[in-house]
């Protein structure tokens, strides 16, 4: 058994691409969609890197794993790069998704319109609360969690989203895995235990907020007091002109939910 373990490289048609690169591809894709919506057909690596929040050398290296090198003096073709990134991420086909947990978070996820345009179809929503089962959410009728195995088989569900309480999450995860689901997005506040061959991505909103609070506190502690010279001593540190909070902490799904 392992807990949320991720392999160093992905497998399948895109084998050989580092996991760190895979993690940045959705960010590049989001930036590319933004450029396409503005009618931009070609983009320089520097501009795309700035939109994605990375340096241009890293972006060029990442895209080279896809076989895309751009054209010197011209840049990258936005439409074709969208296709390349989408193909690498497996987004050129629709992925049926089941959401288990129809509370506030589950409802927000179901109502998010970006899933359909990004290659994901919410096939079903499940819950155990009799007051919720049978109600309509985002044009879906909430079904009882007892139907989980039937739903997975009927809709050929590829990805399971767990939006339950911590106490229910591991049991739901075990049932999803037993039903054949090998990709799970976990919003419950605990680490799931899964067998080899099952990928789990965890989104914890409280952890994201705690990390942001750390950086906010650090900036506040280093900020010069009103009327004090900027080159003076700030909390025992000479010549402090600001902070270096480190890399930004982002979670697209968490922000969208």
MARZAPA-287420 format. One line per field, with one value per residue (C-alpha): residue in three letters; x, y, z. Coordinates in nm, 3 decimals. Last residue first. Layout:
MARZAPA-287420
residu [ALA|...]
east [X|...]
north [Y|...]
up [Z|...]
//
This chain:
MARZAPA-287420
residu [UNK|UNK|UNK|UNK|UNK|UNK|UNK|UNK|UNK|UNK|UNK|UNK|UNK|UNK|UNK|UNK|UNK|UNK|UNK|UNK|UNK|UNK|UNK|UNK|UNK|UNK|UNK|UNK|UNK|UNK|UNK|UNK|UNK|UNK|UNK|UNK|UNK|UNK|UNK|UNK|UNK|UNK|UNK|UNK|UNK|UNK|UNK|UNK|UNK|UNK|UNK|UNK|UNK|UNK|UNK|UNK|UNK|UNK|UNK|UNK|UNK|UNK|UNK|UNK|UNK|UNK|UNK|UNK|UNK|UNK|UNK|UNK|UNK|UNK|UNK|UNK|UNK|UNK|UNK|UNK|UNK|UNK|UNK|UNK|UNK|UNK|UNK|UNK|UNK|UNK|UNK|UNK|UNK|UNK|UNK|UNK|UNK|UNK|UNK|UNK|UNK|UNK|UNK|UNK|UNK|UNK|UNK|UNK|UNK|UNK|UNK|UNK|UNK|UNK|UNK|UNK|UNK|UNK|UNK|UNK|UNK|UNK|UNK|UNK|UNK|UNK|UNK|UNK|UNK|UNK|UNK|UNK|UNK|UNK|UNK|UNK|UNK|UNK|UNK|UNK|UNK|UNK|UNK|UNK|UNK|UNK|UNK|UNK|UNK|UNK|UNK|UNK|UNK|UNK|UNK|UNK|UNK|UNK|UNK|UNK|UNK|UNK|UNK|UNK|UNK|UNK|UNK|UNK|UNK|UNK|UNK|UNK|UNK|UNK|UNK|UNK|UNK|UNK|UNK|UNK|UNK|UNK|UNK|UNK|UNK|UNK|UNK|UNK|UNK|UNK|UNK|UNK|UNK|UNK|UNK|UNK|UNK|UNK|UNK|UNK|UNK|UNK|UNK|UNK|UNK|UNK|UNK|UNK|UNK|UNK|UNK|UNK|UNK|UNK|UNK|UNK|UNK|UNK|UNK|UNK|UNK|UNK|UNK|UNK|UNK|UNK|UNK|UNK|UNK|UNK|UNK|UNK|UNK|UNK|UNK|UNK|UNK|UNK|UNK|UNK|UNK|UNK|UNK|UNK|UNK|UNK|UNK|UNK|UNK|UNK|UNK|UNK|UNK|UNK|UNK|UNK|UNK]
east [-1.436|-1.239|-0.969|-0.937|-0.925|-0.650|-0.435|-0.152|0.125|0.364|0.736|0.929|0.814|1.117|1.058|1.100|1.368|1.565|1.893|1.968|1.765|1.684|1.307|1.354|1.673|1.716|1.747|1.374|1.395|1.118|0.823|0.564|0.714|0.906|0.738|0.935|0.683|0.390|0.558|0.627|0.271|0.130|0.367|0.255|-0.111|-0.074|0.059|-0.234|-0.482|-0.343|-0.352|-0.715|-0.814|-0.678|-0.662|-0.515|-0.429|-0.443|-0.307|-0.386|-0.135|-0.004|-0.277|-0.441|-0.430|-0.591|-0.439|-0.700|-0.899|-1.140|-1.091|-0.946|-0.915|-0.890|-0.751|-0.754|-1.128|-1.190|-1.487|-1.251|-1.071|-1.395|-1.507|-1.179|-1.194|-1.549|-1.439|-1.136|-1.347|-1.630|-1.474|-1.296|-1.627|-1.713|-1.591|-1.419|-1.382|-1.349|-1.188|-1.224|-1.593|-1.706|-2.058|-2.236|-1.951|-1.881|-2.252|-2.323|-2.033|-2.146|-2.517|-2.508|-2.391|-2.749|-2.807|-2.817|-3.013|-2.788|-2.893|-2.633|-2.770|-3.119|-3.248|-3.309|-3.060|-3.015|-3.253|-3.179|-2.810|-2.586|-2.453|-2.362|-2.321|-2.302|-2.137|-1.964|-1.793|-1.431|-1.249|-1.157|-1.474|-1.687|-1.494|-1.495|-1.865|-1.826|-2.171|-2.068|-1.764|-1.967|-2.227|-1.958|-1.811|-2.145|-2.252|-2.313|-2.043|-1.909|-1.844|-1.817|-1.611|-1.632|-1.324|-1.390|-1.112|-0.846|-0.766|-0.506|-0.254|-0.017|-0.300|-0.409|-0.052|-0.007|-0.352|-0.309|0.035|-0.126|-0.372|-0.110|0.153|0.476|0.733|0.804|1.167|1.291|1.010|0.870|1.038|0.751|0.842|0.632|0.943|1.063|0.765|0.911|1.256|1.110|0.904|1.203|1.409|1.121|1.093|0.767|0.448|0.225|0.151|0.518|0.626|0.384|0.524|0.887|0.823|0.683|0.319|0.137|-0.237|-0.361|-0.739|-0.791|-0.967|-0.665|-0.432|-0.645|-0.663|-0.283|-0.246|-0.474|-0.278|0.053|-0.085|-0.215|0.136|0.311|0.239|0.341|0.679|0.736|0.637|0.918|0.812|0.967|0.644|0.392|0.218|0.199|0.381|0.445|0.775|0.891|0.593|0.345|0.266|-0.066|-0.027|0.113|0.000]
north [2.564|2.754|2.851|2.494|2.361|2.604|2.542|2.794|2.862|3.124|3.047|3.210|3.494|3.710|4.008|4.382|4.648|4.506|4.694|4.560|4.278|4.299|4.319|4.592|4.794|5.098|5.123|5.186|5.477|5.458|5.697|5.420|5.085|4.896|4.573|4.261|4.128|4.196|4.017|3.712|3.710|3.721|3.439|3.219|3.306|3.195|2.861|2.828|2.913|2.643|2.392|2.479|2.434|2.080|1.943|1.594|1.414|1.037|0.796|0.424|0.175|0.060|0.034|0.333|0.487|0.830|1.124|1.326|1.647|1.535|1.708|1.401|1.371|1.002|0.820|0.437|0.368|-0.005|-0.073|-0.186|0.148|0.343|0.130|0.180|0.556|0.575|0.393|0.620|0.935|0.868|0.995|1.281|1.423|1.383|1.560|1.263|1.301|0.978|0.968|0.718|0.636|0.385|0.532|0.203|0.044|0.344|0.409|0.048|0.045|0.369|0.283|0.256|0.618|0.718|0.922|1.298|1.386|1.585|1.905|2.101|1.964|1.813|1.638|1.263|1.203|1.526|1.478|1.105|1.189|0.917|1.110|1.048|1.274|1.134|1.153|1.487|1.518|1.628|1.748|2.107|2.271|2.033|2.092|2.470|2.498|2.461|2.364|2.012|2.141|2.396|2.133|1.894|2.172|2.267|1.908|1.652|1.402|1.151|1.319|1.084|1.181|1.063|1.171|1.311|1.272|1.514|1.591|1.320|1.556|1.508|1.564|1.882|2.015|1.946|2.077|2.399|2.430|2.402|2.681|2.908|2.875|2.929|3.200|3.407|3.526|3.170|2.924|2.719|2.413|2.169|1.801|1.761|1.729|2.048|2.221|2.176|2.296|2.606|2.680|2.639|2.878|3.128|3.164|3.062|3.249|3.109|3.447|3.543|3.216|3.270|3.618|3.505|3.205|3.431|3.387|3.328|3.336|3.595|3.640|3.738|3.406|3.229|3.406|3.304|2.946|2.949|3.066|2.786|2.535|2.657|2.609|2.263|2.175|2.277|1.959|1.747|1.925|1.841|1.480|1.453|1.352|1.017|0.837|1.045|0.750|0.556|0.632|0.950|1.014|1.036|0.825|0.982|0.841|0.953|0.699|0.358|0.000]
up [-0.625|-0.886|-0.639|-0.512|-0.865|-0.958|-0.657|-0.626|-0.381|-0.514|-0.494|-0.214|0.008|-0.063|0.156|0.138|0.166|0.459|0.510|0.854|1.011|1.383|1.336|1.078|1.121|0.904|0.526|0.485|0.733|0.993|0.967|0.955|1.064|0.799|0.672|0.764|1.017|0.781|0.491|0.708|0.842|0.489|0.385|0.672|0.615|0.251|0.375|0.615|0.339|0.109|0.395|0.469|0.104|0.085|-0.270|-0.295|-0.618|-0.599|-0.859|-0.833|-0.978|-0.642|-0.382|-0.211|0.136|0.144|0.326|0.512|0.477|0.202|-0.134|-0.306|-0.682|-0.772|-1.074|-1.085|-1.085|-1.127|-0.898|-0.621|-0.650|-0.621|-0.327|-0.140|-0.202|-0.067|0.248|0.282|0.241|0.485|0.807|0.634|0.512|0.146|-0.168|-0.331|-0.707|-0.905|-1.247|-1.532|-1.506|-1.767|-1.745|-1.670|-1.473|-1.250|-1.196|-1.098|-0.852|-0.691|-0.667|-0.286|-0.293|-0.362|-0.675|-0.718|-1.030|-1.260|-1.436|-1.237|-0.911|-0.898|-0.587|-0.571|-0.289|-0.093|0.200|0.205|0.271|0.123|-0.175|-0.538|-0.839|-1.192|-1.534|-1.482|-1.820|-1.848|-2.161|-2.073|-2.207|-2.002|-1.681|-1.713|-1.640|-1.265|-1.137|-1.039|-0.853|-0.658|-0.571|-0.444|-0.232|-0.075|-0.013|-0.286|-0.190|-0.440|-0.774|-1.073|-1.377|-1.739|-1.938|-2.286|-2.541|-2.666|-2.302|-2.251|-2.095|-2.389|-2.636|-2.460|-2.457|-2.828|-2.924|-2.730|-2.892|-3.235|-3.161|-3.005|-3.278|-3.086|-3.140|-3.450|-3.432|-3.389|-3.452|-3.166|-3.016|-2.972|-2.946|-2.632|-2.413|-2.586|-2.426|-2.080|-2.188|-2.352|-2.041|-1.811|-2.022|-2.034|-1.658|-1.496|-1.402|-1.676|-1.838|-1.804|-1.965|-2.253|-2.315|-2.292|-2.518|-2.787|-2.881|-3.207|-3.288|-3.039|-3.069|-2.705|-2.638|-2.787|-2.542|-2.245|-2.369|-2.396|-2.036|-1.914|-2.121|-1.978|-1.626|-1.720|-1.846|-1.523|-1.326|-1.626|-1.630|-1.263|-1.337|-1.590|-1.944|-2.034|-2.112|-2.309|-2.476|-2.147|-1.823|-1.629|-1.459|-1.097|-0.986|-0.741|-0.398|-0.248|0.030|-0.054|0.000]
//
